[in-house]
Amino acid sequence: MMKKIEDLNYYELLEISPTASSQEIHRAYERIRRVYEPNSVALYSLFSSEETAAIHQRIEDAYRTLVYEDNRKRYDAVLRLQNDLPEPLPAPSNYDRKQDQPALSLPLDKRSLNEAEARPSPVEEPSKPQEEAAPVSQFIAEFSGAAIKMLREQRGLSLRNVADTSKVGIRYLELIEEENFQKLPVRAYTRGFLQLYAKVLGCDPQRVCDDYLKRFDAARGPKTK
């Protein structure tokens, strides 16, 4: 019996293997997102606008969970408890280390996570330096243009990747990273671009905007608000 979309786990939703790399996850996300685009004519007669929006949000949640290692490990632990992930994941060395470090841990069911943490892991992972496991973003004191660029590169994303996902023009992304405040649009538009950019990187949009716009305001003055 075919599962309903809401009953699919994130791997099934993105149509990928539990051993998929970060690059494979990103490609699958782009493909599925286009299929379930809210304005898709093909889906118009199948789902209501509310149902399509819910599916689109679930796709976003799946991507942000699986593309970052910490979120993915937690999710896999929950699936194993539910007997929905029969094969253990490979050692972390098989992940794309340029993309698998999260900036945010997405909320999962606390009860399931507590049970997962209480049980011994069925797979003993090889030891690795703690410095490699720590997300780079946690050491960022301020989200400047240079810090945002560093995080993008650390995720293994090009400006084209970010532009395709966020729908923000590459030129605006470049201006943000270069802190070319005089050529950036007014504060409200810049804030919107920053929020979209932060979501692609898996960062807290509010913190990114607060940090960056302090520098923006200092350069352009309060009249830009």
C-alpha positions as CSV (number, residue, x, y, z in Angstrom):
1,M,0.0,0.0,0.0
2,M,1.4,3.4,-1.0
3,K,2.1,5.8,1.8
4,K,0.6,9.2,2.0
5,I,3.0,12.1,1.6
6,E,2.6,13.0,5.2
7,D,3.5,9.5,6.3
8,L,6.8,9.4,4.3
9,N,10.0,9.8,6.2
10,Y,12.4,12.5,5.0
11,Y,14.5,10.1,3.0
12,E,11.4,8.7,1.2
13,L,10.0,12.2,0.7
14,L,13.2,13.3,-1.1
15,E,13.5,9.9,-2.8
16,I,17.1,9.3,-1.6
17,S,19.0,6.6,0.2
18,P,19.8,6.9,3.9
19,T,23.5,6.9,2.8
20,A,23.1,9.8,0.5
21,S,25.8,12.5,0.5
22,S,25.0,16.1,1.2
23,Q,25.4,16.9,-2.5
24,E,22.9,14.2,-3.4
25,I,20.5,15.5,-0.8
26,H,20.8,19.0,-2.2
27,R,20.1,17.8,-5.8
28,A,17.1,15.7,-4.6
29,Y,15.7,18.7,-2.7
30,E,16.0,20.9,-5.8
31,R,14.2,18.3,-7.9
32,I,11.4,17.6,-5.4
33,R,10.9,21.2,-4.6
34,R,10.2,21.9,-8.3
35,V,7.8,19.0,-8.6
36,Y,5.7,20.4,-5.6
37,E,6.0,24.0,-6.4
38,P,2.9,25.8,-5.0
39,N,2.1,27.2,-8.5
40,S,2.6,24.0,-10.3
41,V,-0.1,23.5,-12.9
42,A,0.3,19.7,-12.7
43,L,-0.7,19.7,-9.0
44,Y,-3.5,22.2,-9.3
45,S,-6.2,19.5,-9.5
46,L,-4.6,17.1,-7.0
47,F,-4.1,19.3,-3.9
48,S,-5.6,22.4,-2.5
49,S,-3.3,25.5,-2.0
50,E,-3.2,24.7,1.7
51,E,-2.1,21.1,1.1
52,T,0.5,22.2,-1.5
53,A,1.9,24.7,1.0
54,A,2.1,22.0,3.7
55,I,3.9,19.6,1.4
56,H,6.3,22.4,0.4
57,Q,7.1,23.1,4.1
58,R,7.7,19.4,4.8
59,I,10.2,19.3,1.9
60,E,12.0,22.3,3.4
61,D,12.0,20.6,6.8
62,A,13.4,17.4,5.3
63,Y,16.2,19.3,3.5
64,R,17.3,21.3,6.6
65,T,17.2,18.2,8.7
66,L,19.2,15.8,6.4
67,V,21.8,18.2,4.9
68,Y,23.3,19.0,8.3
69,E,25.1,16.2,10.3
70,D,23.8,16.9,13.8
71,N,20.2,17.2,12.7
72,R,20.5,14.1,10.5
73,K,22.0,12.0,13.3
74,R,19.1,12.9,15.6
75,Y,16.6,12.2,13.0
76,D,18.2,8.8,12.1
77,A,18.1,7.9,15.8
78,V,14.4,8.5,15.9
79,L,13.8,6.5,12.7
80,R,15.8,3.6,14.2
81,L,13.6,3.6,17.3
82,Q,10.6,3.5,15.0
83,N,12.2,0.7,12.9
84,D,11.9,2.9,9.9
85,L,15.7,3.0,9.2
86,P,16.8,-0.7,9.1
87,E,20.3,-0.1,7.8
88,P,22.8,1.8,9.9
89,L,24.3,4.9,8.3
90,P,28.0,4.7,7.3
91,A,30.7,6.4,9.3
92,P,30.7,10.2,9.3
93,S,33.7,10.2,7.0
94,N,31.4,9.4,4.2
95,Y,29.5,12.7,4.6
96,D,30.5,15.8,2.7
97,R,32.3,17.7,5.5
98,K,32.0,21.0,3.7
99,Q,28.2,20.9,4.0
100,D,27.3,18.7,6.9
101,Q,27.9,21.2,9.8
102,P,24.7,22.7,11.1
103,A,24.1,26.2,12.4
104,L,20.8,25.3,13.9
105,S,19.4,22.1,15.4
106,L,15.9,21.7,14.2
107,P,13.3,20.7,16.9
108,L,12.4,17.0,17.0
109,D,10.2,15.1,19.3
110,K,11.9,15.4,22.8
111,R,10.6,12.1,24.1
112,S,12.0,10.2,21.1
113,L,15.3,12.0,21.3
114,N,15.6,11.2,25.0
115,E,14.9,7.5,24.3
116,A,17.5,7.6,21.5
117,E,20.1,9.1,23.7
118,A,19.4,6.6,26.4
119,R,20.0,3.6,24.2
120,P,23.5,2.5,23.1
121,S,24.2,3.2,19.4
122,P,24.1,0.0,17.3
123,V,27.1,1.3,15.3
124,E,30.3,2.4,17.0
125,E,31.6,5.4,15.0
126,P,35.3,5.9,14.6
127,S,36.9,8.5,16.8
128,K,37.5,11.9,15.3
129,P,38.9,15.2,16.6
130,Q,36.3,17.3,18.4
131,E,37.3,20.3,16.4
132,E,35.9,18.7,13.2
133,A,32.5,18.0,14.8
134,A,31.9,21.6,16.0
135,P,29.8,23.8,13.7
136,V,31.8,26.7,12.4
137,S,28.9,29.1,13.0
138,Q,29.0,28.7,16.8
139,F,32.3,30.5,16.8
140,I,31.1,33.5,14.8
141,A,30.9,36.5,17.1
142,E,29.2,38.7,14.4
143,F,27.6,37.9,11.0
144,S,29.6,40.2,8.8
145,G,29.7,39.9,5.0
146,A,33.0,38.0,5.3
147,A,31.5,35.6,7.9
148,I,28.5,34.9,5.7
149,K,30.8,34.1,2.8
150,M,32.9,31.8,4.9
151,L,29.8,29.9,6.0
152,R,28.6,29.5,2.5
153,E,32.0,28.1,1.4
154,Q,32.1,25.9,4.4
155,R,28.7,24.5,3.4
156,G,30.2,23.8,-0.1
157,L,27.6,26.1,-1.8
158,S,28.3,28.4,-4.7
159,L,26.6,31.8,-5.1
160,R,24.5,30.1,-7.9
161,N,23.3,27.4,-5.4
162,V,22.2,30.1,-2.9
163,A,20.6,32.2,-5.6
164,D,18.7,29.2,-7.1
165,T,17.4,28.2,-3.6
166,S,16.7,31.7,-2.2
167,K,15.6,33.4,-5.4
168,V,17.8,36.3,-4.5
169,G,19.9,37.6,-7.4
170,I,23.6,36.7,-7.4
171,R,24.5,40.4,-7.7
172,Y,22.8,41.1,-4.4
173,L,24.4,38.1,-2.7
174,E,27.8,39.4,-3.9
175,L,27.0,42.9,-2.5
176,I,26.1,41.4,0.8
177,E,29.3,39.4,1.1
178,E,31.4,42.4,0.0
179,E,29.5,44.7,2.4
180,N,29.0,47.1,-0.5
181,F,26.4,49.0,1.6
182,Q,26.1,51.9,-0.8
183,K,25.0,49.7,-3.7
184,L,22.7,47.5,-1.6
185,P,19.0,48.4,-1.8
186,V,17.1,50.1,1.1
187,R,17.2,48.5,4.5
188,A,13.9,46.7,4.2
189,Y,14.9,44.9,1.0
190,T,18.3,44.1,2.3
191,R,16.8,42.6,5.4
192,G,14.6,40.4,3.3
193,F,17.6,39.2,1.2
194,L,19.5,38.5,4.5
195,Q,16.7,36.4,5.9
196,L,16.5,34.3,2.7
197,Y,20.3,33.9,2.6
198,A,20.4,32.9,6.3
199,K,17.7,30.2,5.8
200,V,19.7,28.6,3.0
201,L,22.8,28.5,5.2
202,G,20.7,27.1,8.1
203,C,21.5,30.1,10.3
204,D,19.2,32.1,12.6
205,P,17.7,34.8,10.3
206,Q,17.1,37.1,13.2
207,R,20.7,37.0,14.4
208,V,22.1,37.4,10.9
209,C,19.9,40.4,10.2
210,D,20.6,42.0,13.6
211,D,24.4,41.7,13.2
212,Y,24.6,42.6,9.6
213,L,22.2,45.6,9.7
214,K,24.2,47.2,12.5
215,R,27.0,47.4,10.1
216,F,24.6,48.6,7.3
217,D,23.2,51.3,9.5
218,A,26.6,52.5,10.6
219,A,27.7,52.8,7.0
220,R,24.5,54.4,5.6
221,G,22.9,56.1,8.6
222,P,19.4,55.9,10.0
223,K,17.8,57.5,7.0
224,T,18.0,54.2,5.1
225,K,15.4,52.5,7.4
